[in-house]
Amino acid sequence: MPISPITRRRLHNFRANGRGFWSLWFFLIVFGLSIFAEVLANDEPILVVYDGELYLPIFHDYPETTFDGYFPTKTDYSDPFVKQQIADNGFMVMPLIPYDHRSVDWKLTDPAPTAPSDRHWLGTDDQARDVVARVIYGFRISVVFGLLMTFLTTLIGVFAGAVQGYFGGWVDLIFQRVMEIFGTLPMLMILIILASIVEPSFWWLLGVMVLFGWPWPVGYVRAEFLRARNLDFVKAAKALGLADSMVMFRHILPNAMVATLTFLPFTLAGSITTLTALDFIGFGLPPGSASLGEVLAQGKANLQAPWLGLTGFFVLSIMLSLLFFIGEAVRDAFDPRKLFQGEPTPAEPGIEAKDTAVASRAQGGGA
C-alpha cells in the first residue's frame, strides 16, 4: 500500500528529530525485554533436562517427586538436594538473574537491605528481595498499566468529544456539565476511601483511574468537531446522505486526532507517574507487588540504603525523559509548518521561475 505524501512527511520529520527517534527505539527495546521478565529474572529454571525429559518450570509447576524427591509439593530449585539430583541426571538452565520480584534471599551474610554486590547487582530491599528483579517487573507493570490507561481514556474521551462537538446544542451542554462534575471530584480522596473498603488490584485500580481520566482529550476533539461540522466537505457529505457516524468518524475524526496523538506520549508518562505516586503513598497495587513506587517508598523508609532511592529515581527519570523526547518528536511530526529538509516551500517554485525569466531577458538584452 503506497504511503501518502503527508504521511511520508510526518515520518521524515519524526526521524529528523534524532533524540526522539532513538528514544523510541531504546524505550521499545527496554520494554520488549521487560515483557520477558520471567526469562530474565526468575528463581525457577528456564529449562530442565532430567532423565532425557524436557521440563519448562517457568511455564509449569512440577512437584519435587518429578525429580525423585520426597515431597509432592512444588519444587524448590534452590534446594541443594534438588540441585544435586538434577546435576546427576541432567542439567538445568537458570535465568541471568536467579531471583524474581518475590524471591527472598535467605542466605544473606548481612542484614537486609544489603548493598550492591556480585550476588545482587543493585542490592536488596529491607525484605531481602533482589532490587534488579523488582525493577524489571515493576517497569513492565508500570508501562502496561500506563498503556492500558492511555488507550482506554483516549478511546472514551475521543468518542465523547466527537459526539459533543458534532451535535452541539443540548448534547454539548449536558456533556459539559458532566465534565465539570468529573473535574471537581477529588480523585485521591475517593481512591483512599475506596481502598479502605475494597482491596486494590491491578484491574480495580485501572478502572477507577479510567473513570476519572477520560476527559483529557475531550476538549481537543470537541473544538475540532465544532470547527469542522460547518465546513463545506461536511455539508456535502450530509447532502449525499451519509450517516452521521460515517461523517464523524471517517471524515472529521482523522483531522481531530492530530492534537490527541501529539499528547499521547505525555499522557502515557502521566499515567505511569500517577500509578507510581499511588504506590509510593500506599494506595496503589497490593502489598508485595513489583512497583517502581514501592522501590521509592523503600528508599524513603531506608535512608541508610541510598541505592534503593537512587535506583527508583534514575529508572523513573530515564523512562519519563524517553517518553517526553518521543512526545517532542511526535509533535514535530504532526506540525504542518515543518517540511522536508531541502524541500522547497510552495512559494519557491514560482520565485525560481521568475528569477530564471529575468536572467534570460538580461542575457538577451546584453546580446
N, C-alpha and C positions, 0 to 999 in steps of 0.2 A: 504494500500500500504506500503510495507516494506521500512524502511529508509536505505539508503546505508551507508556503514561504514564511508565514508568520510564526509557525511552529519551529521552522529552521532557524529563524532569527532569535527566538527565545532560547533555544538550545545553545546557540552560539554565544549569546550574552551570558548564559549561565556558566558555560565553560570558560568564558573570558574572565570571570571572577575566580581566579585561581584559589583564593583562600576558601571560598565556599565550595568549589568543586571538589577539592581534595579533602575538605572536612566531611563532605557527604560520603566519599569513599571510605575514609577512616571510620566514620560512625557506623556505616553498614558492615564493615569487616568486624569491628568490635561487637556489634550486636549479633552478627551471624555466629561468632564464636560463643557468645553467651547463650545462644539458643541450644547449643550442645554442652551445656554446663555439666550435665551428668557424665559426659565423657571426659571433660577436663578436670573436674573436681568431684571425687566420689570416694567413699570408704569401701566400695564394693568393686571387684574387678570388672574390667570391660569384657574380658574373655577368660574362660577357664576350660582347659583341656584335661579331662580326668578319665583314665582307662579308655582312651580313644574316643570319648564322647565330648561334644562341644556344649558349653553352657554360657549363657549371657546373663550374669547376675544383675546388670544394671537395668534389665528389662523384666526380669522374673526372679522371684524369691525362691530359693532352694533350701530344703531342710538340711540340717547337718548330716543326717543319715545318708544323703546323696553321696557324700564324700567319706563314707564309712565312719561317721561319727556316732555318738551315743544318744543324742537328743533329737527329737523330731521338730525342733524349733528352727527358726531362721538362722542361717549360717552366719557366724561372726568370723569374717575373713582375717581379722587381726589376731585371732586366737592362735598361739604357737602350734597347738595340736593340728588345727585345720591347715595351717601353712605347711607343716611337715607332711601331712597326708597328700596334699596336692603336689608338693615338690617331689615326693617319692613316686607318684603315679601319673604325673603330667606336669603342667605348668599353668600359671595364671598371669594375665597382663593387667597391671594396675594403672589407673589414670595418672596423669602428670602430677596432680595434687591429690594425695591419698586421703582426702577429707571432703565431706560435703558440708553444707551450711549448718547441719545439726550435730555433726560429729564432735564429741568431747574427747580430747586427748588426755587419757588417764595416766600417761607416762611422762608428764612434765616434771622436770627436775626443780623448777622454781614455781612459786605461787603465781596463779593467773591474776591479771594479764601478764603474759611474758613478752619480752622484746623480740623483734625480728631476728631470725636465725636461719640456719640451713634447713631446719625441720619445718619452720613456719616462716615464710618469706616476709610477711608483714606482721608477724607476731600473732598473739591470740587475744581474745577479749576476756572479760572477767569471768566467763563461764568455760574457759579453756577451749573455745571454738576457733578454728582457723579463720583469720581475717580475710585472706585471699579468697577462700571459698565463699564466704559470706558476701564479699563484694561482687563476685561473679554472679551469684544467684540473685543478689539484690539489684544489680544493674539490669538483669533480664526482667525481673518482675516490675521494676520501675518503668522501663521502656514499654513493656507490653501494656501496663496499666495506662500509661500516657497515650499510646497509640489508640487503644480502645476508647478512651475518654474523648480524645480529639475527634475520632471518626464519628462517634455517636452524637456528640454535641454539635458537630458540624452538620450532620445529616438532619437532625431535628431543627436546628437554627436556620438552615438554608430553606427548608420546607416552610417554616413559619414565616420567615421574611418574604419568601416568594408569594405566599398567599396574602399576606398583609399588604404588600406593595401593589400587587396586581389588581386586587379587588377594591382596595381602599374603602372609603366610607365607614359604615358601622363595623365592618370586619377589622379595618385598621384601628379604629378607636378601641374596640374591645381588646385586641391583641396588645395595644399599647398599655392599657390598664393592667393586663395580666403581667406584662414585663415589669411594670413598676412595682407590682406586688413581689415578684421574684427578686427584684433588685434590692428591696428593702429588708428581706428576710435575713437574719443573722445566721449564715451557714455554719460557722464554727460552733455557735451555741446550740444549734439544732443537732449537730453531729455529737456534741458532748452529751446532750440529753438522750439521744438515741443509743449511744454507746453504753449508757448506764442501764438500758432496757434490753438491748439485743447485743450479743457478742459480735463485733465486727468481723467480716470476712472479705475476701477479695471482691466477690461479686456484689455483696451488700454495699460495700464502700463505693464501688464503681457506680451502682445505681443511684445512690444518694448524690454523688458528685455530678453525674449527668443531669439529674433533676434540677440542680442549681446552676449548672454550667452551660446549658444550651442557648441562653440568649446572646452569647458573644457575637455570632455572625449576623444576627437579625438586622441590625442597623445598616450594615453594608449592603446586604441583599435587598432590603426594603427600599433603600434610597435608589438603587439601580432600577428596580422594577417600577417605582413611581416615575422615574425619568423616562424609561423606555416604553411604558404602556401607551403613551400618546404619540410615539414616533410612527412614521409612515409605514415601515415594514410590518409593524404590529397591526396597524389598521388594515393593511392589505391582507394579512393572514386571516384576520377576523372576517373580512369581506368575502374571502374564499371559502368560508365555512369551517375553518379549522377549530377543533375543540379548544377550550381554554387551557386544558392540561398540555396539549401539544404546543400551543403558543408559549406557555410559561416555561416549560422545561426543555423545549427544543430550540426556540428562537431567542428568548430573553436570558435564560439561565446561564448559557456559556459566557455572555458578557458580564453578568453579575458575579460570576465566580472568580474573576481576576483578583479582586481585593481579598476575597476569602482565602484563596490559595496562597497569596502573599503572606498572610498571617498564620498559616498552618504551622510552620516550624516554631514560631514564637508561642503558639497555643500549646504545642507539644511540650515545650520547655516549661510553661506554666503549670501544666498538668503534673509533670514529674516533680516540680518543686512543691506543689500542693500535697502530693502523697508523702514526700519526704518530710514536710513540716508536720503533717499529722502523725507520722510515725515518731518523729522526734519528741512530740509532746505526749505521746502515749495513746492517741485516739485513732490510730491507723490500723494496720494489719494486726492479726492476732499475735500475742507474745510468742517469741521464738521464730517468727517468720524472718526470712532473709530480707533485709531492707537497708537502704542507704541511710535513711533517717535513724534507724536503730544503731547503726555504726556511729553516727554523730552523737546520739544520746550516750553511747558507751564512752565516747571520748569526753563528754561533759562530766560523766559520773566518775571517770578515772583520769584525773588531771595528771597523775603520776605516770600515765602511759600515753605520752603525746602522739605515738604512732597511730592510735585509734582516731583521734580528731583530725590529724593531718591526712590520713588515708581518706576519710569521708570527705574532707574539704577538697582535696585535689581531684578525686573522682567526680564529684558533682561539678566542680569548676570546669574541668575539661569537657565533660559531657554537655553542660549548658553552653559553653563557649562554642563548641562544634555546632550546636543547633542554631545559635544566633548567627554564626557565619553562613550556615546554609540558608537561613532566612534572608540574609542580605543578598545572597546570590539569586534566590527566587524573586526577590523584589526587583533586582536588576533585570532579570529575565522577562518580567511582565511589564517593565517600564516602556511605554510606547515611544518615548523620546530617544531611546537608545537604538542605534542602528549597528550593522556590521562594521567592524573596524575596516576602514578603506572603502566602505560602501558609499556611493555618492548620495547626498541628500536630494530630495525631489527637485530642488531648485537648481542643482548643479548642472544637469544636462543642458538646460536652456542657456545658462550662462556660458558654458563651454561652446555651444553652437554660435552664440552671439560673438564671443571673442574670436572664433575661427573666421566668421564672416568679416569682421573688422580687419583682421590681419590680411585676409585675401584682398580686400579693397585697397589696403595700404600698399600691398605689393604690386597690385595692378596700377595704382597711380604712380608709383615710383618708376615703373617700367615706361 
